């Protein structure tokens, strides 16, 4: 097992239609306004930028982000990550039955490049996973509020 590799998968059920969810998620520069753990996003051009994250643990991760796929019809947003984390992340949005909202699938595969996290790879792994889960919980809550104050119907890592 490579202790510096992570694979995350979360499902959020949101009380808004997929096109509304997509419209918020595609505006990465606005993430710090609704996702508390996304501390800063700086666009570099139309398809790349930098982002700084910090959740419960007392360290920041800084990544470069590049658009890999933007497909509103399919409900897919995918990015490449570099810097402290190298790999990719993807949102896949689908309508819930009966038009009752959106199923937002978040997938991420990364290898940690941050020197401190690499040094603490084995003993820190459970803490890093919890830190990520807390970040995702904050994001789900913030996104649900951003989509009109409606509540989401839960989230679960899978």
RAVENNOR-V447611 format. One record per helix or strand. SS is the DSSP state (helix for helix, strand for strand). FROM is the first residue (numbers start at 0). TO is the last residue. If there is no record, write none. Layout:
SS:FROM:TO ; SS:FROM:TO
This chain:
strand:4:13 ; helix:17:24 ; helix:27:33 ; strand:37:42 ; strand:47:52 ; strand:60:70 ; strand:75:82 ; strand:84:94 ; helix:96:98 ; strand:101:111 ; helix:114:118 ; helix:120:145 ; strand:154:156
